[in-house]
């Protein structure tokens, strides 16, 4: 590896939206394993330095 290599962080990624889908089997006897959907977004270091706030959405759905 090159010791002179400098890594610079320009962006940070965060979970913008987290959705959990729960499904019951026929007859509502069992719950299927949940499906988790994560949508990511990013902020630049300039945005972070300005104190930018982000909103993280959480959603839960139940099906049967």
N, C-alpha and C positions, 0 to 999 in steps of 0.2 A: 504494500500500500504506500501511497505517496504521503509522507508526513507533512508536506506543505499544503495539502488539500484542506480548505476551509469550507465547511458546510454552513450555509446561511438559510435560516428559516424565514421564508417569505409569507407563508400562509399557514393558518391553523384550521383543521377540519373539525366540525362538531356535528352532533346529531340534531338536525333541524326538526325532524318529525319521527316519532316512534309509534307504530301501530301494531296492536296485538289482536289477532283474529282467533277467536275460540269457537270451536264447532262441536256440537253434541251429535252423537250417533243417533240413528233412528230409534225412537222410543225414549230418547234422552237418558239412556242408561250409562253411557260413558262419554267422557270428554276426549276428543282427539287431541294429539299434541298441537300446541298453538303454533301459528305462523307469525313470525315477527318480521315486520317490514321497517327498515330504517332508511330514511332519506337524509343524506349528508349535505352540508353547505360549507362554505369556507369564509374566513375573514383574513384580510391582509394584516400585516404588522402595523401598517398605518392606521387601519380601522381600530385595532386593539389599543394603540397609543392614544386615540381620541376618546376612549371610554365607551365605544359603541356597545349597545345592549342588543342581545338577540333573544328571540322567543323560541322556546322549544315546545312543540305541540305533542300531546299524548292522546292517543285514541284507542278505545277498546270496543271491539265488536263481538257479539255473541250470536251464533247461528244454530238453528236446529231444524 
